[in-house]
Amino acid sequence: MEVSGTAARLRSWASGPGAPTLALTAAILACGVVAAGQLPAHPLLPVPPLGGWAGLAVLAVALVAAELAQAHVEVRHEAYSFSLTGVPLLLGVLFCPPAVLVAVRVACAAVAFGIQRVSPAKSAFNLAAYLLDVSLVLLLAGLLSGPREALDLHLALTAYAAMAVVDLLMTCLVLLVIRINSGPLEVGDVVGSVVPAVVFVVINAAVGLLVALLAGGGALGLVLLAVFVVVVVVTYRLHLVLRRRHASLQLVKDFVDLGARTAAQGGPLAEVLLDRARTDLRAERAVVLLPSQDGEQGWTALARSTEGGLEPAPPRTGRRASDTLLAEVAASGQGRLVGARTRDRGHQQWLAAHGLRDAITCPLEVEGRRGVLVVADRTGDTATFGRDDLALLQTLTGHVEVALRSAWLVDRLRHDSRHDALTGLPNLPGLAELAAPLLATGPAPAVVVLALERASEVKAVLGHRSGDELLVLVARRLELALPGALVGRLGGDEFAVVLVPQDGAPALPAALAAAERIERVLDAPVQLTSASVSTSASLGLAVAQPGDELEDALRRADTARTNGGGAGGGTGAVVYTSSMDEGRAERVELLSDLHRALDTDQLMLHYQPKLDLASGLVTGVEALVRWDHPRLGRLSPDRFVPLAESTGLVEPFTHHLLGVALRQLRSWQDNGVDVSVAVNLSARNVANPALPDLVAAALARAGVPATRLTLELTESVVMGDHARTVPVLGRLSALGVTLSLDDFGTGYSSLSYLQRLPVQELKIDRSFVRGLESTASAQDSAVAAALIRSITALKDALGLRVVAEGVEDAFVLERVRELGCDLVQGFHVARPAAADQLDAATTRLRTTPDVVGG
């Protein structure tokens, strides 16, 4: 078994880059041995500045020091090194016996490789290359010049040429071995290796020749040489530091630019940045680890990167004893170098447990969790990661943190813009985005629109928190009842369901079945924190048509829901039919005409007087809008007012009419007529927090006191959004405006909310007053009288006045007087009329039938 395993490893080595690299090393070694056998016997210059063993010792120390202080150029997985070894090498070529120089050069290189712990294969290649390198330089220099008595220009040029030619050859050999081990090279790789080689040859030759001249200049030359060596060493070290800093700054800039481009393009930001960090630090693998959220005290990989690219392997979870290092890094907020030669036993265990040679760990925070970024297994000739690498990774980690936090915020904003904040369901834009693929391909889906009934009652009675709780629980029920469907909240108490088509199944029957399930789950009582409530919903259903967007299908389903007719197929859901859209185009056109009517003052106000039964005076009028349409003639308010209230037009509509009424009130006051004017408000008006300021501005422009303005609103308007409307009504009351509750008795009448509302007037609905007519039955008359009497009983207790509207004859007028009403309004007092036709009605009136009825 072991023999076969060894054979397999040998075959793998022979088929990989190992065999060609060994063959190249052997060829270079052979050439080096041959060249070394042809070396001349004597140096180029006869007298060295420092001879004997002292000179050799200085030369050896200089060669080892220069070899250790190398500048590395990373090419793929290999490192091409440049150093000032050319300086002592040139001095050796000039003054040292050739054979001795070759031996010292190779021996010093072996010492340096041992200190650096360079791998045996790379050491063998480099030692063979150095043998060939120094031998060829000595041969070329001897061939081109030969021994000379003193250093002159010819010898200097000869030495430089020999070093340049040989160094170019060595560069080619290094690129060849990199090609063997790392694959084809790009032009940038070749240029990045050749250019520094040329520069260092010039520097080494110039410095070496200058040192030779100074060394031969006696005591002064030696002093200057010492100063020069110090300057060169310091300059070289500064150059290396600045070069590293410049390279680091460029890496950081490129890293930030990459993050910005990836974020703008919507790419996988964490993976891309992690892969770039691994590449910049020349590591084999990198990973972002976050504390697990699955109940285990372990770590989960957010993103991984290896030399083969982004790693799709499932993330590792679970806790290992050796992973205490990760917890320490995350908790301390400090990065750690974990070198191959670390003496920390915990670090050693961590490296061994994960099969790593060396690593850098840096803390980072993602989505509120403090994790760790790990970059491991340094490539190239460098023995391990250093402090510069740690500093670079800490900088890159900071940018990763910022980029991921920004990406997370963008994702959160994108999510929030497409989801309802209360229920977490998709809102209309989110639902449209999810449904787009269903509408674009395959069979058309069906949609269901449902509106909860009595949800506003729950909110009014139990409060907003309970109302919100009801909506959340209904949302969960819909999701559970319709697995696979797209459930969304359209706003308020409206929800929508997009049913994913089943293969071969007709959309309509499946939608009707889904509607039945919705009705069943909503029929069951909903247990809130404060109470158990029941609810139901009105449902509309439509099947999408080819070319539809989701809003088209939802509009038709909502049309079916509000239509109240159509075939429900045995359920309460109303199925859309094309007949339901009849007149829709006319309504759209009428809305456009209403816009134009506001701009051209086509709308006018008629005023219906209110008679004070105690004084017999008309003390107020109610403003009622009229529209003489240029094409359709006189239109009833029931035809266009609801149209305005259902759109954003209601705000300009109401404030236009308020301005007209207040200007008329000012005109009456200027003519000695002392009355108040009442203007009706819609739910949208009362829900607007700016309403009190708008009313105050309108009063100021007209120049009339707030006490002469009455604002009428229905009970449903007040109770629709109690928390929002009551503060608005309070501010209106503080202005001095009278608030009147219209159609009282038909909605949510209760003493509790009357105590909380700042209203001063109740208007009894005309349906109660009609029960008092002489033609009504005795039972209806008794019931109507009892209801009216119960309402008027409130006025003294709550400080209200009561208005009876719909008074059509003198008999009813006397009845409401007896029942305690304060004011009356109706055709018996006066019909609504234009302002210039009300002069007679706004004088003192008697309440006898012959006068009032006339």
N, C-alpha and C positions, 0 to 999 in steps of 0.2 A: 504494500500500500504506500509506504514512504518512498520507495524507488519510483513508482509510477507518478507520485506527486512531484518529486524532484524533476522527472523528465518533462512533466507538463509545464513546470515553471521555467525550465530551460527553453522549451519550445516557445513559450510566451515571450521570454527575453529575446530570443533570436528573431522573432517576427516583429518586435518593437524597435524603438530607437536605440536600445542598448548595444546591439551588435554593430550597427554602423558607427556609433560613437566610439566604440572600442577599436574598430578597424582604423578610423581616422586618427585616434590617439596613437596607435601603433605606427602608422605611416609617418606622423609628425615626429615621433620619437626616433624612428629610423633615420629620417632626414637630419634631425638634430645631431645624432651620433656621427653620421657621415660628415656633417659640417664641422663638428668639433674636432674630428680627426685631421682636418686640413688647416687648423689654426696656425698663424705665424707664431714664432717663438718669442718675439719681443714686443713690448708695448710701442705705441706710436711716438711717445715722448720719453726721453731717456731718464730724466730725474723727477720722481714724484715729489710733491710738496711735503708729504709725510710718508716716509718709507717704513718698511719692516712690518712687524705684527701690529704696531699701533695704527698704521695706515689701513691695514686689512680690517681691524676691529671697527674703526670709524666707518669704513665703507659698508661693513655688514650691518652695523646699527642703523645707518642711513637707509639701506635697502629695506630692512624689516619695518622701520618706522613709516617709510613712504608706502610700503605695501599695505600696512594696516590703516592708513589714512586715505582710503580710496573714495572716489566719487563714483557711484553706481548709476548706470543707465539701464533701466529695466526694459527688456525686449521680450515680450511674451512671458514665459516662466523663467527666463534666464536673466542674469545681470551681467552687463558688459562694464568692466571697471576701468576707470582712468585714475592715474595718480602721478605724483612727482618722482616716481622711481627712475624716470629717464635722466634725472639730474645726477644721482650717484652712478647710474649706469654709464653715462657719458664720461664722467671722471675716470671710471674704471677702464673704459675703452682707451682713454688717452694715456693713463699712467700705470695700469695694472697689467701684469703678464696675462695674456689671453686665456690660457688654461686655468689659471687661478681665478680669474674673473668669472668664467663659466661655472666653476665649482661653487664659488661664493654666492653667485646669483641664484643658482638652483637650490642651494642649502638654505639661504635666507627665505626664499619663497616657501619652502617646505615648512619652516618654522612658523611663518605667518599663517599658513593654511591650518596648521595645527592649532594655533591660538584661536582662529576664527571658526574651527570645527567645520571646515568645508568637507563635503562628502568625498569619499575615496575616488569616485569616478571623475568628479570635477577636478580634484587635486591632481590626478594623473594626467588629465588633459592639459591643465595649466602648466604643470612642471615640464611636460614634453614641449609645449609651446614656448616656454621661457628658454629652454635649452636651445631650440631652433632659433629663437629671436636673437639671443645674445651672440650665438655663433655666427649667424648671418651678418649682424652688424659688424663684428670684428673682421670677418672675411672681406666684406665690401669696403670697409674703411682701409684695411691693409692693401687691398687690390687697387683702390683709387688713389691712395696717397703713399703708403709705406711709412717707415720710421722717419721722423724729422727731428731737427735739433731744437726747435722751439715752436710754440703755438703761433701759427700765422693764419692769414685769411684762407689760404688754400686748404689747410687742414681743418679749419672750422667748417668750411662749406662741405668738405668731404664727410666729416662726422655727421653733419646735419642731413645730408643726402642719404647716407647709409641708414640712419635712424628713421627717416621719413619713408623710404622704400620698404624697409622691414616692418615698420609699424602698420603700413597699409596692408601688407601681406598678412600680418597677424589679425588685423580687423576682419579681413575676408574669411580667415579660418574660424574666428569666433562666430561670425554670422552663419557660416556653414554648419557648425555644430548646433546653433540655435535653430536653423532650418530643419535639421535632422530630428531634433527633439520636440519642436513646437509647430511644425508645419510651414507652409509658404509664407514668405515675408512680404510686407507691403513696402512701398517706396518710402513712406515715413519712417519705418523701422530702420531701413538702410541709411537714410540721411541722418537720423538721430544718432547713429553709431559712428558714421564716417566723419561728420563735422567735428564733434568733440575730439576725435582721434587726431585730426589735422591740427586743431588748436593746441592740444597738449604736446604734440611733437615740437611745435614752434616754441612753446613756453619752456619745455624741458631742455631743448637744445640751447636756447638763449641763456637760460639760467645756468646750465651746466658750463657753458663756455665762459660766462662771466665769473663763476666760482673758480674755474681753472686759472683765469687771469689774475684774480685777487689772491689766490693761494700761492701763486708764484711771485708775488710782489713784496716779499719780505715781511717784516713785523707789521708795517702799516697795512699791507695787503691782508694779513691775517685778521687784524682788527676790523678792517672794512668788511672782510668776508663774514666775520661773526655778526656784525650789524646787519649785513645783507641777509644772512640766513634767518635771523630773527624776524626781519621784515617780511621775508618770503613766507615763512611758516605762519605768521600772524595773518598776512594777507590771504593766504590759501585757506586758513580756517574760516576767516570772515567770508570768503567767497563761498565756501561750502554752506555756511549758515544762511547767507543771503539767498543762495540758490535754493536751499530747502524751503525758506520762507516764501520766496517767489512762487515756487512750485505749489506750495500749500495754498497760497492765496488764489492761484489760478484754478486749483482743484475746487476750492470753495465756491469761486465764482461760477465755474461750469456746473457745479452741483446745484447751486441756487437757480441758475438759468434752466437746467433740466427739470427741476421741480415746478417752476413756473409754467414751462411749456406743457408738461404732463397734466398739471391741474387745469390749464386752459382747454386742453383737448379731451378732458374727462377720462384720462387713462388711469391705470392702477397705481396710484401715487406711492403707496407704501412699498410695493414690490419694486418699482422702478428706482426709487431712491436707495433702497437697500442694495439692489444690484450694483448701482453706481458706487456706493460707499465701499462695497467689497472690492470692486475693481480698482478704485483709487488707492486703497490700502494694500493691494496686491495680495489678497487673501483667497483661499479656496472656497470658503463658505461664510455665510452670514445669516443671522436670524433675529427677528424681533419677538421676544417672549413676554407674555402678559400673564398675570396671576389668573388662574382658572376661575370661571364663574359657575362651575357645575357642582359646587359643594366640596370638591377636593382641594387640598392645599398643594396644588401643583402649578404647572406652567403650561400655557397654550401658545403655540406659534401663530402669530398674526401674519407673518410673511417670512419666506425663506428664499435664499439665493445661493446657488453653487456655480462652479465654473461652467456647468452644462446649461445654465440659464435659471430662470425662476423654477423653483421646485414645487410641483403640485402634490407632493406627498401629504397625507393627512397629518394634522398637527399633533405633536406629542403632548399628552397630558399625564398627570400623576406626579407624585412627589418622590424624589430620591434623596437619600441622606446627603449625597455629595452636592446637591443643589442649594445648600445653605449659602454658598458663594453668591448665587443670584439674589437671594433674599437680602444678604448684606449689602450688595451693590445698590439694590432698589431702595433699601431703607436709608442708607448713608448719603445717597445722592452723589457719590464719588466714583469715578471710573477706576478700573483696576487693570494692571498689566499682569497676565498670567503667562510667564515665560516657560520655555522648555526646561530651563535649569532652575526653576523655582525650588526653594527649600521649604515652602509652606506645604504641610502635609494635606491640608484641606484642598489647596489648589491642585496638588498632584492627584488626589482622588477624583476631583472634578474632571481634570483632563483625561484621566484614564477611563472614567465611567462613560465619557462621550466619545472616546477615541480621537482626541485632539492632541496636536503637538504643542501649540501655543495659542493664546487668544487675548483679545482686548474686550472688556465689558464696560458698558456705559449705561447709566440709568436714563430712562425717558418716560414721559407721561403721555398716555394716549387714552382718550375718552374717559378721563377721570381715574384711570388705573395707572399705577407706577410700575413700569416694566423694565426690561433690560434689553439693550441691543448688543449682540455678541458677534464679533468678527474673529474668525479663527483660521489657523493653519496658513502661515505666511508662505508665499511662493518666492522663488528666486533664490539668490545666493545669500541674502541676509539671514543671519542665524535666527533671529526672532524679532518680534515687534519691539519698538523702542518708545521712549517718552515722547518723541516727536509724533509718532503714530498715534499715541494715546491722545495728545493734544489735538491732532487733526480729527480723530474720531469724535472727540467731545464737541468740537465745533460743528462737524457734520450732524451729530446727533441733535444739537440744538436746532439746526435748520430742519431736520426731519420732524422734530417735535412741533415746530411752528407750522410747517407745511401740513402735517397730519391734523393738527388742531384746526387749521383753516379749512382743510378739506372736510373735517367732521362737522364744522359749523355750517359750511355750504350744504353738506348733505342733510343736516338737521333742518336748515331753512327750506331746502327743497322738499324735504319730507313734510314739514309743517305747512308749506304752501299747498300741498296736495292732500292733507288729512285734516279732519275735524279735530279741534283741540280737546273737546269734551269726550267724545266717544272713541277717538282713535280710528274711526272709519275713514275711508277716502271721501274727500269732498267732491264737488262737481268736477273741477279740473283733474283731480286724481282719478276719479271714476272714469272720466273720458279717456285718460291716458291708458288705463288698464283695459278698457273696452275697445280701444282702437283696433287691435289685431283681430278681435272677434267680428267687428264690423267690416273689416277689409277683406277677410278671407272666410270661406266656408259658409254654411247656412246662417241666415240672419238670426240673431238672438232676440228673445223677447225681453221686455223691461216692465217692471212693476213700480209704480209710484204710490206711496202710502202716506197718509197724514194721520197722526194720532188724534183721537178725539178725547176731550176732557183733560188733555195735558195742561192746558192753560188753567183749568180749574184746580188741578193739583198744585200748580205753582202759586195760584192766588190764595188757596186755603192753607197749604202746608209750607209754603215758602219756596224760594228759588233753589235752595239746596236739594229739596225733595224733588222738585221738577227736573233738575239736572240728573239726579239719581235715577229717576224713571227713564229718562232718555238713554242713559248708559245701559241699564238692564234690558231695555227693549232692543238696543243694538246687539247685545250679546245673544239674546234669544233669536234674533234674525240670523245671526251668523251660525248658530248651532242648528237651527231648523233648515238652513239652506246650504249644506256643505258643497263647496265647489262653485257656488254663485258669487258674484261680485256685489257686496252690500256697501252702500254709501249713505252719507247723510247730506241732504241738500241744504239744510238750514232749518232753524226753528224746530217744528215737530214733524218735518217731512223727511222721509227716507226713500231711497231708490234701490232696486235690485236688478242686476243684469244677469239673466239666466244663461249659462253656457250651453250652447246647443248640444244635444246628444246625437250620436251618429244615427242617422236615418229616422230619428223621432221627430214628428211635427212639432213646431215650436209652440203653437197655441195650446194644445192639450197639456203639454208639460208646464206651461206658464199658469194655466188654470189650476193644476194640481199644486203648484208652488204657492199660489194665492190661497188655496184652502189651508195649506200648512201654516201660512202666515196668520190667517184668521184664528186657527186653533191655538197657536202659541200666544196670541194676544188676548184670547178669551180668558186664559188662566189669570187669576189675581197676581199682582206684582207686589212682593213684600219689600217695602222700603224700610229704612231705618226707623222712621217715626210712625208708619202706618202701613196697612195693606190696602192697596187700591186696585181698582179694575179699570181697564181701558180697552178700547177697540180702535179700529182705523178704517178710513175710507180708502179704497184701493182702485187704482186705474191701471189698465194693462194695454200694452201695444206691442206689436211685432215690428222690428226694424225693417225698413225697406232698402233695396239696393241703393248705394250712394249716400245713405244716411250717416250723419254724425250722431253721437249719443244725444246731444241736446234736442235734435229733431225727434228722436224716438221718445225721449222723456217728455217733451212738450205734448205729444199726442197722448201719452199715457196720462198726463196730468189733465189734459182736456177731457179724457174719458172719466177720470176721477171726479172732476167738478161738474160734469155734465148731468150726472144723476140718472141717466137712462142707458139703454143699450142692453145687449145680451150678456149676462154674467155667467152663463153656463152652469147654473146651479150654485154659484158662490156669490158672495157680496161684491166681488171685483167686477168693475165695468170695463168691457172690452171696447177699445177704440174702433169707431167706424168713420168713414169719410164724411158722412152726413153731419158729424159733430163739428166739423170745421166750417160748415156753411155760415156765412156772415162774418168769418174771421177777417177776411180781406176788408170788409166794410168797416169793422172795428178799427183796424189799423189805419184806414183812410180817415176815419172820424177822429182818431187821436191826432193825426197830423193836422186836421182842420182845427182841432182844439188848441194846438200850439199856435196856429195862425190867429185864432180868435183872441188869444191873450195879447198877442203883439199888436193887433189892430183894434182893440177895444170893442169887439163884437159882443162881449158878455155884458149884461146889464143886471141891475139889482131891482127887485120889487120888494116892497116892505109890507109886512102884515102887522097891524097894531095889536098891542096887549092892553086890555082894559083892567084898571085897578077897580075892584068891586067896592072897596070902601069909599073911595073918593069919586068914582064915576068918571075918572079921567083916563085918557090914553097916556100912559107913562113910559111906554117903550114900544119898539117895533122889532120884528125879526127880519133880517136881511135874507132874501131867497133869490138864488141866481136864476136867470133866464137867458136863453140863447136863441136868437133869431138867425138860424143858419142860412147863408145866402143861397143854398141850393135845396136844402131839406125843409126850410121853414122853421117855425117855432118848435124847439125840441124840449121834451120833458127833462127835468133834472135827473130823473131816474135813468136816463139814457146815457148821459155823459159824465155825471159826477162820479159814479163807480169806476168809470174808465180812468178818470184822473186819479182817483184814490188808489188804483192798482198799479200806478206807475210813479216815476219820480216827478211827474208834472203836478202832483197834488200840492207841493210846497209853493211854487210860484202861483198856482191857481188860487190857493187860500189867501196868500198875502196880497195878491192883486185885489181880490174882493174885499179884504179887510181895509185896504187903503181907500177903495171907492166908498165903502160904508162910513168910514170915519170922516171923509171929506163931506159927505152928505150931512152927517151929524153936525159938523161945524157950520154948514150952511143953515140948518134949522136953528141952531143956537143964535146965529147972527140975526135971524129973523124973529127972535123971541119965542121960539118953540122949544120947550124944555122936555126932551125925551131922551131915553137911552136906546142903544142899538145892540142887537144880538147877532153874532156871527157864529156859524157852525164850524167845528174843528173835526178833523179826521184823526184816525189812530196814528198815522205817520206824523202829523203835526205835533201831537202831544208827546210822541216819542223823541222829538228833537230837543236836545238840551238848550239849544239857542233860541227856542220859541219865546221865552220871556223878554229877551233882549230885542228880538224882532218886533214884538208887540209894543214894547216901550218906545222904540224908534218910530213906529207908525203913529202912535199917540202924539209924540212930540211934533212930528211933521204936520199932523192935522190940527194941532193946537187944542185938543179937547182933553178933559180930565179922564183919568182911568176909571173913575166911578161911574161914568156914563157908558161904559162898554161892558157887554155881557158876552161871554164865550160859552157856547153850548157844546156839550159832548155827551155821548151815549155811555151807558154802563159798560158795554163791551169794550169801548175804547179805553176806559180807565183801568179795567181789570185785565186787559191783554198782557200788559207788562207792568205790573204794579210797582215794582222796585224802581223802574225808570220813570214812570209817569207821575207818581206822587210828588217827588221833588220838583218837577217842572210845574205842577199845579200849585205847589206851595209858593214858588217864586212869582207866579202869576197873581195869586191872591195877595201877596205882599205888595204888588204894584197898586192894588186897589181895584183890580178888575173883578167883576162879579162872575162866578163860575156857576153854570146851570147844568144840572144833570137831566138830559133829555130822555124821553121814552121810559121814565122811571116805572119799575114794576115788571118789566119784561125780561130783565137779565138776572144779575146776581144780587138782587136786593137783600141787604142785611144791615142790621143796626151797627155791626162791628166795623164794616168798611165805611159806612156813612160817618162814623165818629172820626175816622182817620183822614177822610177826604176834606179838603178846605172848600166845600161847595156852599153856596148861599141860597140856591134855588133848586126846586124839584119840579119837573114838568111831567104831569101824569099823562101816560100814553093815551092817545085818542081811542084805542080799543076799549078802555075802561069807561071813558066818557060816553061812548056810543051806547053802552048798556043802559044809560039813563034816559034815552030817548023815549018818547011817549009810545012809540010803536013796539018797544021791547017787551018781552014777557015779564011777568011779575018776578019770576025766579031770577032771570038775567039782571033785572033792575035791582033786586035785593043784593045779589052778589056784587054787582058793580058799586053799589052804594057802600057796602061793607069794606071793599077794597080801598075805595077813595077815602073813607072815613079813617081807616087805619093809617093811610099815608099822611093825611092832614094832622093826625094826632102827633106826628113826629115834629111838626114845625116849631111848636113852643119848646119842646125838650131840646131840640138841636139848633134852635135859632134860625130856621129856614122859612122861606116863603114858598107857596105852592101855586103852580100855574096849571090850569086845566086847558088843554088844547083840543081842538076839534069840536068846539061849541057851535052847533048849527042852528039852534033856535032858542027862543026866550025861555021855554020850559026847561031845557037843559041848563041854561044859565042860572035860573033860580035854584035848581037842584044842587049845582056845584057850590052856589053861595051858601046854601043851607049846610052843606057837608064840610064847610070850612076853607074852601079855596080862596086864595088872595087875588089872583089875576086869572083872566080868561082870554082865550085866543081862538079865533075861528071865523067862519063866514058870517055868523050872526053879528059879530062886531064889525068886521070889514074883511073884504077879500084882499089878497096881496095886490099891490098896485105900484106903479112907478111913483117916484118921490113927488113929482109935480101934481099928482092926482090925490095926494093924501092930506091936503091942506084942511079939508073939512073934518077928516077923521082925527086930526091931531089937536082939535079944539075940545073944550069941555063937553062931555056927552052925558046924557042921562041914561039910566039903565032900564027905563020903562020900555015895554015892547014897542009902542008906537014910535018912539024916538030911535031906539037902537036898531030896530028892525027896518026902519026907513032908510 
